Amino acid sequence: MTDPTERTGDTGSAARTEPAGLGFTRLLFVATGSVSAAELPSWITWLRSTHPALEIQTILTRSAQRFVTREALNLLTGRRTLVDAWPDEPVLRAPHVDLTAWAEAVLVYPSTFSYTARLALGLADSPSLLTAQCTAAPVAVAPALPPGGAQSHAYRRHAEALAERPNCVVVPPVPALSLTTGRTDSWAPAPLPDVVDGLAALHRSITAEPAP
């Protein structure tokens, strides 16, 4: 992993201001190993066009790299995409500490059944998970589930546990065509605009001035 403040190119950072309607300027975008990760270049292009002042730091799990390349995300975000694994070589700085300090909001899109469960159980066996467990910033989780996943008792318990956290919102998945069964019995992450709206609303509620 590299320093989350490291950029690969100049995308106008000198003129950055707060993106209208979001309330935050630095987004940690975590993608996990669902086929929906293949859509990230299109979604990030949309995010950059609608909120050009937003800085986006992407981090991919190893399985997510089967569906989207780091090179593509590097070019679209202007930042070096990180791999969600502990460094093999000794480092001078703990990557999760830097990520936690840098991120003003965290988005997990898509979030597999496994990642959602690990997050809900409080596991912290990767940099992104430890960041999400330790941050006080708002965290939005957009699950992507296989056939039967949304109806399973385990998933429902995990989603409920995450929803109970004051800084976390789980945006329910939407029905989708399963590439395995050929039927609409799978579950894709909600459209990114809906998830970003949920994240922005959570950020406003967290940062709102307490009533006198």
C-alpha positions as CSV (number, residue, x, y, z in Angstrom):
1,M,0.0,0.0,0.0
2,T,1.1,3.6,-0.6
3,D,0.4,6.9,1.1
4,P,-3.3,7.7,0.5
5,T,-2.4,11.3,-0.2
6,E,-0.2,10.3,-3.1
7,R,-1.6,11.4,-6.5
8,T,-0.7,10.1,-9.9
9,G,-1.5,13.2,-11.8
10,D,-2.8,16.7,-11.5
11,T,-6.6,16.9,-11.6
12,G,-7.0,20.4,-10.4
13,S,-6.5,19.8,-6.7
14,A,-5.5,23.5,-6.2
15,A,-9.0,24.7,-6.9
16,R,-10.9,22.1,-4.8
17,T,-13.9,23.2,-2.8
18,E,-16.6,21.3,-1.0
19,P,-18.8,19.4,-3.4
20,A,-22.3,20.7,-3.4
21,G,-24.7,18.5,-1.5
22,L,-22.1,16.1,-0.1
23,G,-20.5,17.9,2.8
24,F,-17.3,16.0,2.4
25,T,-14.3,16.3,0.0
26,R,-12.4,13.1,0.6
27,L,-14.0,9.8,-0.1
28,L,-12.5,6.3,0.5
29,F,-14.1,4.1,-2.1
30,V,-13.7,0.3,-1.3
31,A,-14.6,-2.2,-3.9
32,T,-14.9,-6.0,-3.3
33,G,-15.1,-9.1,-5.4
34,S,-18.5,-8.9,-7.0
35,V,-19.0,-8.8,-10.8
36,S,-20.6,-5.4,-10.2
37,A,-17.1,-4.1,-9.7
38,A,-16.8,-4.2,-13.4
39,E,-19.1,-1.1,-13.6
40,L,-16.8,1.0,-11.4
41,P,-15.2,2.9,-14.2
42,S,-18.6,4.2,-15.4
43,W,-19.7,5.0,-11.9
44,I,-16.5,6.8,-11.0
45,T,-16.8,8.8,-14.2
46,W,-20.3,9.8,-13.2
47,L,-19.1,10.7,-9.7
48,R,-16.2,12.8,-11.0
49,S,-18.5,14.6,-13.5
50,T,-21.2,15.4,-10.9
51,H,-18.8,16.3,-8.0
52,P,-15.6,17.4,-9.7
53,A,-14.1,18.7,-6.5
54,L,-14.4,15.4,-4.7
55,E,-11.1,13.5,-4.1
56,I,-11.6,9.7,-4.4
57,Q,-9.2,7.2,-3.1
58,T,-10.0,3.7,-4.4
59,I,-9.0,0.5,-2.7
60,L,-9.6,-3.0,-4.2
61,T,-9.8,-6.3,-2.5
62,R,-7.7,-9.0,-4.2
63,S,-10.9,-10.6,-5.6
64,A,-12.2,-7.3,-6.9
65,Q,-9.2,-7.2,-9.2
66,R,-10.7,-10.0,-11.2
67,F,-13.3,-7.6,-12.5
68,V,-11.7,-4.1,-12.7
69,T,-8.1,-3.0,-13.1
70,R,-6.2,-0.7,-10.9
71,E,-4.8,1.1,-14.0
72,A,-8.3,2.1,-15.1
73,L,-9.2,3.5,-11.7
74,N,-5.8,5.3,-11.4
75,L,-6.6,7.2,-14.6
76,L,-10.1,8.0,-13.6
77,T,-9.4,9.2,-10.0
78,G,-5.9,10.7,-10.5
79,R,-4.8,8.7,-7.5
80,R,-2.9,5.4,-7.0
81,T,-5.4,2.6,-6.4
82,L,-4.5,0.6,-3.3
83,V,-4.8,-3.1,-2.7
84,D,-6.6,-4.2,0.4
85,A,-3.8,-6.3,1.9
86,W,-1.2,-5.7,4.5
87,P,2.2,-4.8,3.0
88,D,4.7,-7.6,2.5
89,E,7.6,-5.3,3.3
90,P,8.0,-3.3,6.5
91,V,6.5,0.2,6.4
92,L,7.1,3.4,8.2
93,R,3.5,4.2,8.6
94,A,0.4,2.1,9.4
95,P,-1.7,2.3,6.2
96,H,-5.1,2.1,8.1
97,V,-4.1,5.0,10.3
98,D,-3.4,7.2,7.3
99,L,-6.6,6.1,5.6
100,T,-8.7,6.7,8.7
101,A,-7.2,10.2,9.1
102,W,-7.6,11.0,5.4
103,A,-11.2,9.8,4.7
104,E,-14.1,12.1,5.4
105,A,-16.5,9.4,4.2
106,V,-16.2,5.7,3.4
107,L,-18.1,3.9,0.7
108,V,-18.1,0.1,0.2
109,Y,-19.4,-0.5,-3.3
110,P,-20.0,-3.3,-4.1
111,S,-19.9,-5.1,-0.8
112,T,-19.9,-8.9,-1.1
113,F,-21.8,-11.2,1.4
114,S,-18.4,-12.1,2.9
115,Y,-17.2,-8.5,3.3
116,T,-20.5,-7.3,4.7
117,A,-20.4,-10.1,7.3
118,R,-16.8,-9.4,8.3
119,L,-17.6,-5.7,8.7
120,A,-20.7,-6.5,10.8
121,L,-18.8,-8.9,13.0
122,G,-16.2,-6.4,13.8
123,L,-13.4,-8.1,12.0
124,A,-10.4,-6.1,11.0
125,D,-8.2,-8.4,9.0
126,S,-7.5,-5.9,6.1
127,P,-6.6,-2.2,5.9
128,S,-10.0,-1.2,4.6
129,L,-11.9,-3.2,7.2
130,L,-9.7,-1.8,10.0
131,T,-10.3,1.7,8.7
132,A,-14.1,1.1,8.5
133,Q,-14.1,-0.2,12.0
134,C,-12.1,2.6,13.5
135,T,-13.4,5.7,11.6
136,A,-15.9,8.1,13.0
137,A,-16.7,9.2,9.5
138,P,-19.9,8.1,7.8
139,V,-19.8,4.6,6.2
140,A,-22.1,3.5,3.4
141,V,-22.4,-0.2,2.5
142,A,-24.0,-1.3,-0.8
143,P,-24.3,-5.1,-0.7
144,A,-24.2,-7.3,-3.8
145,L,-25.6,-10.8,-3.1
146,P,-26.1,-14.1,-4.8
147,P,-29.5,-15.8,-5.3
148,G,-31.1,-16.2,-1.9
149,G,-28.6,-13.9,-0.3
150,A,-31.0,-11.1,0.6
151,Q,-33.4,-13.5,2.2
152,S,-30.9,-15.4,4.3
153,H,-31.0,-15.1,8.0
154,A,-27.3,-14.4,8.3
155,Y,-27.3,-11.5,5.9
156,R,-30.3,-9.9,7.6
157,R,-28.6,-10.1,10.9
158,H,-25.5,-8.6,9.6
159,A,-27.3,-5.8,7.8
160,E,-29.3,-5.0,11.0
161,A,-26.1,-5.0,13.1
162,L,-24.5,-2.5,10.7
163,A,-27.6,-0.3,10.6
164,E,-27.4,0.0,14.4
165,R,-24.1,1.8,14.1
166,P,-24.6,5.6,14.4
167,N,-22.1,6.2,11.5
168,C,-23.2,3.4,9.1
169,V,-25.9,3.1,6.5
170,V,-26.7,-0.1,4.6
171,V,-28.4,0.7,1.2
172,P,-30.4,-2.4,0.2
173,P,-29.5,-4.2,-3.0
174,V,-31.8,-4.4,-6.0
175,P,-33.0,-7.4,-8.0
176,A,-30.7,-8.3,-10.8
177,L,-30.1,-11.0,-13.5
178,S,-27.9,-13.8,-12.2
179,L,-25.2,-14.6,-14.7
180,T,-25.3,-18.2,-13.4
181,T,-29.0,-19.0,-13.3
182,G,-30.1,-16.7,-16.1
183,R,-33.0,-15.6,-13.8
184,T,-33.7,-12.3,-12.0
185,D,-32.9,-13.9,-8.6
186,S,-29.6,-12.2,-7.9
187,W,-29.0,-8.9,-6.0
188,A,-26.9,-6.0,-7.4
189,P,-25.8,-3.0,-5.4
190,A,-28.2,-0.1,-5.5
191,P,-27.4,2.5,-8.2
192,L,-24.4,4.6,-7.0
193,P,-26.4,7.9,-7.0
194,D,-28.8,6.4,-4.4
195,V,-25.9,5.2,-2.3
196,V,-24.1,8.5,-2.4
197,D,-27.3,10.3,-1.4
198,G,-27.6,8.0,1.6
199,L,-24.0,8.7,2.5
200,A,-24.4,12.4,2.2
201,A,-27.6,12.3,4.4
202,L,-25.7,10.3,7.0
203,H,-22.9,12.8,6.9
204,R,-25.3,15.7,7.5
205,S,-26.9,13.9,10.4
206,I,-23.6,13.2,12.0
207,T,-22.3,16.7,11.6
208,A,-25.5,18.6,12.4
209,E,-25.4,21.1,15.2
210,P,-27.2,19.7,18.3
211,A,-30.5,21.3,19.1
212,P,-30.3,24.0,21.8
